[in-house]
Amino acid sequence: MEDHPGRLKIVNQFRLLLETVRDDKDGMVETMDFLYEVMREKQGVLPITEMITVLKHVKPVLFQHLRRAVALTSRLNLVLQLDMNVEEAYRRLDWNNEEIPSGSGTCPLESKE
């Protein structure tokens, strides 16, 4: 995946979001704001599919609340339907088990060894 200066910043902001937001309804506004900000970014290719996949894996309750709250006609609804293999998502984000936000489970990359 092509790197650009904003990609690392967005990935780091996503990691911080996962560390700070709760896995419940209370984290919806902050998460939606972050996702809309990422969708507005026009430079380079951002790992949105990878981030959505990790969000589903790490914060499943929050993710379900987001899906129910977003209008069917919203661009965010389309983004929330993105999916890929979670192991590949972690790999593309260059995360290993030590880099997974605390309290969010383990990275499936490490469990196969």
Protein Blocks (a to p, Z undefined) as FASTA:
>chain_A
ZZdfklmmmmmmmmmmmmmpccbfklmmmmmmmmmmmmmpmghjddfklmmmmmmmmmmm
lmmmmmmmpcfkbmklmmmmgccdfklmmmmnopafklpcghiapafklmmZZ
